[in-house]
Each structure stands twice: as C-alpha cells, then as structure tokens.
Amino acid sequence: MRRAALGCLIFFSLVFANPQPGATAQSERTPVPNLLDWAYAVNPPSDSKAKSPIDQPQHVPDSAAEFTSAQIGDLYHVPDWHARDHPAMPKVVAEGKKPGLFACGYCHLPNGQGRPENASLTGLPVAYITRQMAEFKSGLRKSSEPRHLPSAYMIRVARQASAHEALIAATYFAALKPKPWIHVVESATVPKTHVAGWMLVASESGGTEPIGVRIIETPENLERTELRDDRSGFVAYVPVGSIGEGKKLASGDGGRTIRCSTCHGDDLRGHLNVPSIAGRSPSYLVRQLNDLQNGNRHGAEARLMTPVVQNLTVRDMVALAAYCASLKP
C-alpha cells in the first residue's frame, strides 16, 4: 500500500487514543447494515495505527509550495498548496487550537470541498454550519456506524470549540464558492477497492467487479489526495440509470419521498438556511439519509426530514445521492 492517507491515520490515532468522557456507546446506536459499508468506509484494524512519516519535501502540480510528510501529517498545520485560490484562513481553520481542536481545514481542506469521509462545507449557510456544530456537541447528531471515526471526531472537535470559534470557521467556509469536485460516472462495473484513510481507494492488484447497489467514490489521483491537494477531486461510480431514477425520486414521483426542492430550492443549491445538496459527495449524502432514517440525527431540521426518508430503500438512497452529486454545485 502507498502512503494510504498517512495524515488521517496519525490524526485518528491521536484523537481516539483517549476516548471523550460521556461519548455515546455503541449499544446506544442503530448500527449500519453491512450493505452500506461502502458509504461508512471503516479502516481495517491493521490500518488504524499511526506510522512515522518520512521527513522529506513533497510537491503537487501547479504549486510552488513545499511541505514535508511530517508537516502534511500535522493536525495543527493545514498544507495550503494553493493559497491564492481562497481568502486567508482564520487561525481556527488553518491551525486550530491546542490541545484537541485540530485545524478545520485539515479534514475539510482549505477550499472547504472536503473528502468522502467528511462533509463539503463550501458555501453552506453560516447558521446551518453553526447549528450542526451545536448538534454534534450536544449529542443530537451522530453516526449510525460507531466505528466511523471521522464522524466521532466531529463530535469531539465540536465539544472543544467555542461558539465564537465555530462562528469564525462557519463564516470562512460559507463565503467560499463551490466548484465541481466530484465526477459522477454511471457504470455496471467498478474498480476493485479497499478502505484506506477512511475512504475507498483502488486496489493495487487492479481488476473490476459489479457495482451492485453501491456508490464507489474514490480519488481521481490518490497520490495528490494523500498529500491533501485541494485541486485534486474525486470520481463517483454509480449504478447505470441511477441518476435518472434519482431525478424522479427527487421530484416526488412515485410517492416514496417528498419533493426535495420544497426545502432545498429549485436547483437543490439550498434556500435560506437550508443546505445545498447539489454536487456534494454521494457517499456523504447516503450516510446522512441513513442516519436520519435510523434516528441518529435529531433537532428541528432532522424532524422535518423524517417523512422524507422513512420509506426510502438503499436503492432509493443511492439513486438520490447519485442524482444530487451529478448536479452543478
């Protein structure tokens, strides 16, 4: 295996070496069914231990910046390869605060686009982001998969951050403009993958397999993704016909769910304090639909989503996520 998202491995080893007091126990949650293990990509135990980074300079295309592997793995130091692409990051985004409040831009990237294991924050309403932080902090929001450490990390970070720090970070990410980040491809077969760095990566042995009722979201360039290059996006393979099927579901056709545009706007890019769901990670969207259906997200907005998700099958969730991800963000 290559570096296998070394920074993430170090990151989660540090975060979860000492569990947060009062953290939700596994028995209190509805566990995710195995057929969604592709959405809740969980590192195998052998990949969960931190490895010592090699302290040598690294580079990415179209950047004069240079960072060592150790710097790239530093949770209080965001490797900002393309500083001219975005406004100056506030300290909580670029550096976080020791101990325990790691830099927001480390996981969500300086451009806020995020990765499959977490959320894209770019252009989301300030009120929505701060509300989610408060719900992570209070326990109203959690993952259906207790082993999904990126979700558990957000709970821990939310508990470390003050309301003022959350507002500063939210204001930064809300001001960024979303850009195409995920290339959605309908396909009956997909590259064989395994989990590394809490996301799916193509297996070194190569080969393909049937997609089934899954979404396979993987880096377009693993090397650049591991270096946390925020110009290197992702490709999402979705079942043949799922985009059209999702479009019908999103319109309320068939009666299994409510028209998405009712709350998320005609173009699904959000309305007032309701978030955009266009062009977002389909893996992330499936996790949220499943978490809502399983009762692992609460709060006023989550209650409004209950009738939306209660009758959805996994195939429905895959189709809706494929359609939303295919839209212009």
C-alpha positions, 0 to 999 in steps of 0.5 A: 500500500502507498502512503494510504492517507498517512495524515488521517491515520496519525490524526485518528490515532491521536484523537481516539487514543483517549476516548471523550468522557460521556461519548455515546456507546455503541449499544446506544446506536442503530448500527449500519447494515453491512450493505452500506459499508461502502458509504461508512468506509471503516479502516481495517484494524491493521490500518488504524495505527499511526506510522512515522512519516518520512521527513522529506519535501513533497510537491503537487502540480501547479504549486510552488509550495513545499511541505514535508510528510511530517508537516502534511501529517500535522493536525495543527498545520493545514498544507495550503498548496494553493493559497491564492485560490481562497481568502486567508484562513482564520487561525481556527481553520488553518491551525486550530487550537491546542490541545484537541481542536485540530485545524478545520481545514485539515479534514475539510481542506482549505477550499472547504470541498472536503473528502468522502469521509467528511462533509463539503462545507463550501458555501453552506449557510453560516447558521446551518454550519453553526447549528450542526456544530451545536448538534454534534456537541450536544449529542443530537447528531451522530453516526449510525456506524460507531466505528466511523471515526471521522464522524466521532471526531466531529463530535469531539472537535465540536465539544472543544470549540467555542461558539465564537470559534465555530462562528469564525470557521462557519463564516470562512467556509460559507463565503467560499464558492463551490466548484465541481469536485466530484465526477459522477460516472454511471457504470455496471462495473467498478474498480476493485477497492479497499478502505484506506484513510477512511475512504475507498481507494483502488486496489493495487492488484487492479481488476473490476467487479459489479457495482451492485447497489453501491456508490464507489467514490474514490480519488481521481489521483490518490497520490495528490489526495494523500498529500491533501491537494485541494485541486485534486477531486474525486470520481463517483461510480454509480449504478447505470440509470441511477441518476435518472431514477434519482431525478424522479425520486427527487421530484416526488414521483412515485410517492416514496419521498417528498419533493426535495426542492420544497426545502432545498430550492429549485436547483437543490443549491439550498434556500435560506438556511437550508443546505445545498445538496447539489454536487456534494459527495454521494457517499456523504449524502447516503450516510446522512439519509441513513442516519436520519432514517435510523434516528441518529440525527435529531433537532428541528431540521432532522424532524422535518426530514423524517417523512422524507426518508422513512420509506426510502430503500438503499436503492432509493438512497443511492439513486438520490445521492447519485442524482444530487452529486451529478448536479452543478454545485 
